[in-house]
Every structure is written in C-alpha cells, then in structure tokens.
Amino acid sequence: MFTEELIYYAFIYIFNPLFSSTASIVIGYFSDKGHLNKFIGLTLSMMFLILLYQSFIKYDNLFLIYIILAIFNMAHTLYDVLKYSLVPKITTVFERINAVYELSYAILMVLGPLLSLLLMKAMYIAPLLPLASLLIFFNMSKKVEYKPSRSTYSFLSASRKIFLNKSFRLVSLVYLILTSAGSLVNLAIIQVAHKFYLTEIFIANFALINTLIGLGSALASILVGVRRSVLPRLALPSCLLLSLYPITIFLYLLTQLNVVQWGFLVTSVFNGFSNSMLTIYLATKIQNIFIDNTAMVFATLSIISNITSVVTLFIAGVLSSYISFLMIFSSLILFINMFLIIYLNNISVK
C-alpha cells in the first residue's frame, strides 16, 4: 500500500515544508539576534549550489531527486522568512520594499511559463539566478548600514512574547483564512482551466489565468511603491474584492456561460491586486509591531500557513466533487477578514 514513491511524495508535500518552516524558527531567532545577513547569504548560496548540482546529475535516482528538492525547499523557505526580516534592519519605509518583493513574484507569474520553457531548454541558466541575487546582496551589504538588533530575549521568552501578543493572534487568524481559502481556490482554478474553451490546451488556459492574477499583483505592488499612503485605505476594499473571486468561480463552474467566463478573467486581475495588497499590508504590520522579532514571527506564520494548506488540500481532495460549493465557504471566510483587519487597525503598535 505505501510504495516508495508514495512515501517520497508525502515527504515532499507534507513533511518537508513543515520541517523547513520549523527549522526557520530557530534560524529566525538567531537572525533576530544579529546574524541576519549571514543567514541570507547562506540560503542564497545553498540555492545556487543545489541548482548548480542538479544541472549536471542524471535523474535516475528518485531518492536523490527528493533530497535535492528538500534541501532547496528549506533554503527557499528560510530566504522567504529572512528577506522580510531584513527590511526593518535597513530602512524605515517598509511598504515600498515589501511592494518590490511582491512585484518580483508578480513578474514571475506573468513571465513564468516563458521562463520555465527557457530553463527547460537550458538548465545551466537556473543557477545564475540565485548567484546574481547573492552578488547583489553582498554588494548591498557593503553599502547599507544595518540597524543594531534590540532583541535581548531568550528563545522561549521570545516565543512566549509572540504567542501572547493580541496582534499576532489576529494576524495568524488572517493568514489561516487566506491560506485555507487560497488552497481551495487554487484547486478550483484547475477545474476552471479544464473547462475553458479559450484554447484547447489546459496548460495554456491555466497560464493565462495566472498571468492575469500576476498582472493584478503587479499593479498593486506598483501602486503601493509609488503611493504608499493608499495601503491602509485599500486593505478593507481588497478583502471585499478577494471574497468575490470564489463566487465568480462558483458561478462559472455551475453555468459555464460565456459572460461569466469573461467576468472570471476580469476578476482574476482584481484577485491578484487584492491578494498582493493584503500581503504587503500584513507584512508591513508585522514589521511595525514585531520589529525585534520579525524573523521568528514570519517563521511561525510560515508553519501556520503550511499546516493549514496541507489540511485544506487533504479535505478538498476528499471533497473534490463538491469543489464548486466549497467556493461559497471560501467566499464567506474571506469576508470575515474585513472585520479582523478593522480590529487589527484599532490595536496600537507596542
């Protein structure tokens, strides 16, 4: 029953992300204590070496492939945690740097299919990406003066401070809702792409949807970067727009009308816009509230997101035949985020 391949898949999709997130808490603690730049350099170096190694190996050993993926995933998870923690160390303009981070993801969503084809044709290009990031980071480290860390907490006391903080509990709940709904929506988008008749190829339809989402994300990132004052005002409308997206998916899966299809494509742009706006908003909130323990907070939220995603995907897999009706549930829980963010805005930064 439990084949070798099944165990490897379970390791990659369940245990590996959770292990990476858990390890990032420990790394996050030491990063908050003043070793942030060293760990960022280490994670970028790990990604470069793994990609360089995989460019030359023969893919005839399944265990080796999964180990490579596990190491790369751990390095990438650590980097995602640490990069947000870097922001308070080098600047006071959190929103704009967070917007740049989000813009980079948006560009990858828009250009992802083309870039993937390029990398498949020339795998030796892949290691150059983290290498370029590593060189840029080291060059930046020489020119930017890091703000000294004020964290004097032990690991246990820092963890206790985080979990007892009311703002953290609210942010955790928002993350839990976004991850749960996001996992369900991503599964539903796959079904939508299968039923689309824009092209006869599923991958082309799926790429189009992700490109539109990436376009909306890019617009949000640019808007925040140019006018960061819009961020607090657009957080609540973004929650509302985000909650409408699953309803649009539900209507298309139920009717498959041409007008609903085009409505879904338009709302995909708004979905990307709203999702990025909330991502930048929450990251900025965390950096302002937990300026001394940012790495540990982001690592903890990473664990919450990963656990929620695994559980949600399992439930959605069991109830896959009812995925269209799960969109109504997704819409309802996303709407709840409006009240949570109102409450979060009313809590003063300590």
C-alpha positions in Angstrom: 0.0 0.0 0.0 2.7 2.5 1.0 5.0 2.4 -2.0 8.4 4.1 -2.1 7.1 6.7 -4.5 4.2 7.5 -2.2 6.4 7.9 0.8 8.7 10.3 -1.1 5.6 12.3 -2.3 4.4 12.6 1.3 7.8 13.7 2.4 8.0 16.5 -0.2 4.4 17.8 0.0 3.8 17.4 3.8 6.8 16.8 6.0 9.4 18.7 4.1 7.5 22.1 4.1 6.7 21.7 7.8 10.3 20.7 8.6 11.6 23.7 6.7 9.2 26.1 8.5 10.1 24.7 11.9 13.8 25.0 11.2 13.3 28.6 10.1 12.1 29.5 13.6 15.4 28.5 15.1 17.3 30.3 12.3 14.9 33.2 12.7 15.8 33.5 16.4 19.5 33.8 15.7 18.8 36.2 12.8 16.8 38.4 15.2 19.8 38.4 17.5 22.1 40.0 14.8 23.2 37.4 12.3 20.6 38.1 9.6 23.0 39.0 6.8 25.0 35.8 7.3 21.9 33.5 7.1 20.6 35.3 4.0 23.9 34.8 2.3 23.8 31.1 3.4 20.3 30.5 2.0 21.2 32.1 -1.4 24.4 30.1 -1.5 22.5 26.8 -0.8 20.1 27.5 -3.6 22.9 28.3 -6.0 24.8 25.1 -5.2 21.7 22.9 -5.4 20.7 24.3 -8.8 24.3 24.0 -10.0 24.5 20.4 -8.8 21.1 19.4 -10.4 22.2 20.8 -13.7 24.8 18.0 -14.1 23.3 15.0 -12.3 21.4 12.2 -14.1 17.8 11.9 -13.0 17.8 8.2 -12.4 17.7 8.1 -8.6 14.3 9.1 -7.2 15.6 9.4 -3.6 18.4 11.8 -4.7 15.9 13.9 -6.5 13.6 14.3 -3.5 16.6 15.0 -1.2 17.7 17.8 -3.6 14.1 19.2 -3.6 14.0 19.0 0.2 17.2 21.0 0.6 16.3 23.6 -2.0 12.8 24.0 -0.4 14.3 24.5 3.0 16.7 27.2 1.7 13.9 28.9 -0.2 11.6 28.8 2.9 14.4 30.3 5.0 15.0 33.0 2.4 11.3 33.9 2.2 11.3 34.4 6.0 14.5 36.3 6.3 14.0 38.7 3.4 11.0 40.3 5.2 13.1 40.5 8.4 15.8 42.4 6.5 13.5 45.3 5.8 13.4 46.9 9.4 17.2 46.5 9.6 18.0 48.7 6.6 15.1 51.2 6.2 12.0 52.8 7.8 10.0 52.7 4.5 8.6 49.1 4.9 5.8 49.4 2.4 7.9 50.1 -0.6 10.4 47.3 0.0 7.6 44.9 0.6 6.0 46.1 -2.6 9.2 45.4 -4.5 9.2 41.8 -3.1 5.6 41.3 -4.2 6.3 42.8 -7.6 9.1 40.3 -8.2 6.6 37.5 -7.6 4.1 39.2 -9.9 6.6 39.4 -12.7 7.4 35.7 -12.3 3.7 34.9 -12.5 3.4 36.9 -15.8 6.6 35.6 -17.3 6.6 32.2 -15.6 5.5 30.0 -18.5 8.0 31.6 -20.9 10.8 31.4 -18.2 10.0 27.8 -17.5 10.3 26.8 -21.1 13.6 28.7 -21.3 15.0 26.9 -18.2 13.9 23.5 -19.5 15.8 24.1 -22.7 18.9 25.5 -20.9 19.1 24.2 -17.3 22.5 25.7 -16.8 20.9 29.1 -16.7 19.0 28.3 -13.5 22.0 28.5 -11.1 22.8 32.0 -12.4 19.6 33.4 -10.8 20.4 32.8 -7.1 24.1 33.6 -7.9 23.1 37.0 -9.2 20.9 37.6 -6.1 23.9 36.6 -3.9 26.3 39.0 -5.6 23.7 41.8 -5.4 23.1 41.1 -1.7 26.8 41.1 -0.8 27.3 44.3 -2.7 24.3 45.9 -0.9 25.7 44.6 2.5 28.8 46.7 2.0 26.9 49.9 1.3 24.0 49.6 3.7 24.4 50.1 7.4 22.4 47.6 9.4 20.4 48.8 12.4 21.6 47.0 15.6 19.2 44.4 17.0 17.5 45.3 20.2 16.3 41.7 20.9 17.5 40.5 24.3 15.0 37.7 24.7 15.9 34.0 25.1 14.3 31.7 22.6 11.5 30.6 25.0 10.7 34.1 26.2 10.7 35.4 22.6 8.3 32.7 21.6 6.1 33.4 24.6 6.1 37.1 23.8 5.0 36.4 20.2 2.2 34.0 21.0 0.7 36.1 23.8 0.6 39.2 21.6 -3.0 40.0 20.5 -1.9 41.4 17.2 -0.1 38.2 16.4 -3.2 36.1 17.1 -5.2 38.3 14.8 -2.6 38.2 12.0 -2.4 34.4 12.5 -6.1 34.1 12.0 -6.0 36.2 8.9 -3.2 34.1 7.5 -5.1 30.9 8.3 -8.2 32.2 6.4 -6.2 33.4 3.4 -4.3 30.1 3.2 -7.4 27.9 3.6 -9.4 29.8 1.0 -6.4 30.2 -1.3 -5.8 26.4 -1.3 -9.4 25.8 -2.2 -9.4 28.5 -4.9 -6.2 27.1 -6.5 -7.8 23.7 -6.8 -10.9 25.2 -8.3 -8.9 27.3 -10.8 -7.5 24.0 -12.2 -11.1 22.8 -12.8 -11.9 26.1 -14.4 -8.9 25.9 -16.7 -10.0 22.4 -17.8 -13.5 23.7 -18.7 -12.3 26.9 -20.5 -12.7 27.0 -24.3 -10.4 29.9 -25.0 -7.8 27.3 -26.1 -7.9 23.5 -26.3 -4.8 23.2 -24.1 -5.2 23.1 -20.3 -1.7 24.5 -19.7 -2.4 27.5 -21.9 -5.7 28.3 -20.1 -4.0 27.8 -16.7 -1.1 30.0 -17.7 -3.5 32.8 -18.9 -5.3 32.8 -15.6 -2.1 33.0 -13.6 -0.8 35.8 -15.9 -3.9 37.8 -15.2 -3.5 37.3 -11.5 0.1 38.3 -11.8 -0.8 41.4 -13.7 -3.2 42.5 -10.9 -0.5 41.8 -8.4 2.0 43.9 -10.3 -0.5 46.8 -10.4 -0.9 46.6 -6.6 2.8 46.5 -6.0 3.5 49.5 -8.2 0.7 51.5 -6.7 2.0 50.9 -3.1 5.5 51.6 -4.3 4.5 54.9 -5.8 1.9 56.0 -3.2 2.3 54.0 0.0 -0.4 56.1 1.6 -3.0 54.1 -0.3 -2.2 50.9 1.6 -4.3 51.4 4.8 -7.3 52.7 2.7 -7.3 49.8 0.3 -6.8 47.0 2.8 -10.6 46.7 3.5 -11.8 47.0 -0.1 -9.2 44.4 -1.0 -10.8 42.0 1.5 -14.2 42.5 -0.2 -12.8 42.0 -3.7 -10.9 38.9 -2.6 -14.1 37.4 -1.2 -15.9 37.9 -4.5 -13.5 35.8 -6.5 -14.6 32.3 -5.2 -18.2 33.3 -6.0 -17.2 34.1 -9.6 -15.6 30.6 -9.8 -18.7 29.0 -8.4 -20.9 30.7 -11.0 -18.7 29.6 -13.8 -18.4 26.0 -12.7 -22.2 25.9 -12.2 -23.2 27.6 -15.5 -20.1 27.8 -17.8 -21.7 30.8 -19.5 -19.6 32.9 -21.8 -20.3 36.1 -19.9 -19.3 34.5 -16.6 -16.1 33.3 -18.2 -15.1 36.8 -19.2 -16.2 38.0 -15.8 -13.9 35.4 -14.2 -11.0 36.6 -16.3 -11.6 40.2 -15.2 -11.9 39.3 -11.5 -8.7 37.3 -11.8 -6.9 40.6 -12.2 -8.7 42.1 -9.2 -7.9 38.9 -7.2 -4.2 39.4 -7.9 -4.5 43.0 -7.0 -6.3 42.4 -3.7 -4.1 39.4 -2.7 -0.9 41.4 -3.1 -2.4 44.5 -1.4 -3.2 42.3 1.7 0.2 40.6 1.6 2.0 43.9 1.6 -0.3 45.3 4.3 0.2 42.3 6.6 4.0 42.2 6.1 4.2 45.9 7.0 2.0 45.4 10.1 4.2 42.6 11.3 7.4 44.6 10.7 6.0 47.6 12.6 4.7 45.6 15.6 7.4 42.9 16.0 10.5 45.0 15.0 12.7 43.0 17.3 11.4 39.5 16.5 10.4 39.8 12.8 12.2 36.6 11.6 10.6 34.4 14.3 7.1 35.8 13.6 7.4 35.2 9.9 8.7 31.7 10.5 5.8 31.0 12.9 3.3 32.2 10.3 5.0 30.1 7.7 4.3 27.0 9.8 0.7 28.0 10.3 0.3 28.5 6.5 1.9 25.2 5.7 -0.2 23.2 8.2 -3.3 24.9 7.1 -2.5 24.3 3.4 -1.8 20.6 3.9 -5.0 20.0 5.9 -7.1 22.1 3.5 -5.8 20.3 0.4 -6.5 16.9 2.0 -10.1 17.8 2.8 -10.5 19.4 -0.7 -9.1 16.2 -2.3 -11.7 14.1 -0.4 -14.5 16.5 -1.3 -13.2 17.3 -4.8 -16.6 16.6 -6.4 -18.0 19.4 -4.3 -15.3 21.9 -5.1 -17.7 24.4 -6.6 -19.8 24.5 -3.4 -16.6 24.9 -1.4 -16.2 28.2 -3.2 -19.2 29.6 -1.2 -17.4 28.6 2.0 -14.2 30.3 0.8 -16.1 33.5 0.0 -17.7 33.6 3.4 -14.5 33.1 5.4 -12.6 35.6 3.2 -15.3 38.2 4.0 -14.6 37.7 7.7 -11.1 39.1 7.1 -12.7 42.6 6.8 -13.7 42.6 10.5 -10.4 41.1 11.6 -8.4 43.9 9.8 -10.7 46.6 11.3 -9.9 45.1 14.7 -6.2 44.9 13.8 -6.1 48.5 12.8 -7.5 49.5 16.1 -4.7 47.9 18.1 -1.9 50.2 18.8 1.7 49.3 17.9 3.7 48.4 21.1 
